[in-house]
Amino acid sequence: MDRLTELLLKMEHYALENKIPIIQREAGTILTKIVKEQAPHSILEIGTAIGYSTLLMAANLPSDGQIITIELDHERAATASRFLSESSFTHNVQVLAGNAGSLINDLPGPFDFVFLDAAKGQYPDYLEKVTAKLSDGAWIVADNVLFRGLVLQSANTPRRFRTIVKRLQNYLYTVTQDSRFDTTLYRIGDGLAVTQFHKEK
Ligand code: SAM
């Protein structure tokens, strides 16, 4: 087994033991496929957790590619930095601890690729804030956009999930109806939206 596979397995065990959500296998395969094919030079990830998806992307980046990844929970951000320091991609990744909703504003961009995997109810806000920082032809991958299937069939949504479901519906409406975005929705796991952005269309 190579070093990367060993580290990814170690992280999977850690996530399972500590009940930390990380990207599911099918979504991870699509994520890495797009990164490999599009070879982005600058990635913004929102929602690092322990750096599992960060490592998947880093391993498929061009050698001068850079990832900025943001995690709200300081302990998780520190764990992510520790795991990533065991890889050979330390120089490609910067882990920022804090609230993405405000930290995004301080990042100059441009970003060729954005992976959204944090607070689902904040996706429309993240989208609005990153759109101004996207390069032409940039990709946005958003995980868990179907939220337990409730986003496409919301009639019986429990009250406590109504805001999240409504905001995810708004997110999907924008990326499918705004002519600057082309989106494919994958009904795998909890739903993965893959979007390409064009400045002028
Ligand atoms: N992308 C990770 C992976 O696949 O390995 C999993 C991320 S996990 C599903 C979501 C993470 O987003 C959690 O660790 C959570 O603490 C973080 N998060 C939630 N709200 C956030 C915010 N406002 N800013 C930054 N991170 C946030």
Boltz pocket constraint, residues with backbone or C-beta under 6 A from the ligand:
constraints:
  - pocket:
      binder: B
      contacts: [[A, 21], [A, 22], [A, 23], [A, 46], [A, 47], [A, 48], [A, 49], [A, 50], [A, 51], [A, 52], [A, 53], [A, 54], [A, 70], [A, 71], [A, 72], [A, 73], [A, 76], [A, 98], [A, 99], [A, 100], [A, 101], [A, 117], [A, 118], [A, 119], [A, 122]]
      max_distance: 6.0
